[in-house]
Amino acid sequence: MALSSALLEAAVDQLATLPGIGRRTAMRMALDLLRREVPEVVRFSEAVRRLREEVVYCSECCNISDQPLCAICADPRRDRTLICVVEDIRDVIAIENTHQYKGLYHVLGGVISPMDGVGPDDLHVKELLERTARGGIQEVVLALGATLEGDTTSFFLHRKLAGAGLQVSMIARGISVGGDLDQVDEMTLGRSIADRKPYQQHAHAG
Amino acid sequence: MALSSALLEAAVDQLATLPGIGRRTAMRMALDLLRREVPEVVRFSEAVRRLREEVVYCSECCNISDQPLCAICADPRRDRTLICVVEDIRDVIAIENTHQYKGLYHVLGGVISPMDGVGPDDLHVKELLERTARGGIQEVVLALGATLEGDTTSFFLHRKLAGAGLQVSMIARGISVGGDLDQVDEMTLGRSIADRKPYQQHAHAG
């Protein structure tokens, strides 16, 4: 049945474009918004519009930023010889939260995915190659997801960066800290055996 | 860790106010919106703002509408002696989809819920009592959810409507059509036994 209100229909249609949101959930969201005061909904609407209209990307690492140069790229304490390549800002946040990395980042804005029509030209690959071409970079760490798309992108970048006189590495894959062996999938366990390394004492995060 | 962009932070904060959406999902939504073209995001933002700013409620049944009188209330083929009381527009749509009901509706806009600070004055109860007081109504069907809040609201409305010279009924509770007895919870099964009625041939929807 068509809805009794074109306004409601339009709002539900738009909310249902959000990732993971079906029409039933979109309707629940629309009714929730209707129960709020007008200024509150205007703030919601404005925050979304301004995000897209006024967003700034760091001219160095392409991360979402408020400044032409983001806080990480502008920080003189970071190791400027090291670039960690990630998919999006969530990965930057996740890695920063480990407090294990003191280099710079490069945010691709996605991974190569022919199924979704995403090729290298849709990502910030050109900017990465420009950065490494300017010199001063000793190592590029590929920190992309352990998926088909992530692996494809890592392979592509590895080939592009080969011969640029820098080391290309990728983050380790293996069993999770605190994980039991019988809980680990076969691919990961197989990989962790193939990638075994000489014994050393680890700090245990558990 | 704080986000590198106040714009992103604001948008994530707002998206996380939607029902059932946490900050992680809100971030995924914000990044999805950032990947879209500007006019597309403006349409999204406008649809939400206009929904709240320009919404019209039917002067009779309080349903969300585009007209001062909604399509159902304006339809001369509907039985005007019968009012079905529901929580919100989703219930109107659900009942309309059954094609079993030809009367009018009254949309309360919620149910009484002291836990959430929702009392009778926050609902369209006054409008319902005004409608029944104008006469011409023979039956009010309470079609609220089978929850504590729904039952409380039904009880409250039943008392308010008692003595108004009309019949107050409520929709049947029992086992689902197509349902096996051993799948039904004890409350529902007990209720369906207590509410048993003389045998009659049913159309089977399964």
Interface residues (C-beta under 8 A of the other chain):
Chain A: M1 L3 S4 S5 A6 L7 L8 A10 A11 D13 Q14 L15 T17 L18 P19 G20 T25 M27 R28 M29 A30 L31 D32 L33 L34 R35 R36 V38 V41 V42 R43 F44 S45 E46 A47 V48 R49 R50 L51 R52 E53 E54 V55 V56 C58 N63 I64 S65 D66 C70 A71 I72 D88 I89 R90 V92 I93 E96 N97 G109 G110
Chain B: M1 L3 S4 S5 A6 L7 L8 A10 A11 D13 Q14 L15 T17 L18 P19 G20 T25 M27 R28 M29 A30 L31 D32 L33 L34 R35 R36 V38 V41 V42 R43 F44 S45 E46 A47 V48 R49 R50 L51 R52 E53 E54 V55 V56 C58 N63 I64 S65 D66 C70 A71 I72 D88 I89 R90 V92 I93 E96 N97 G109 G110
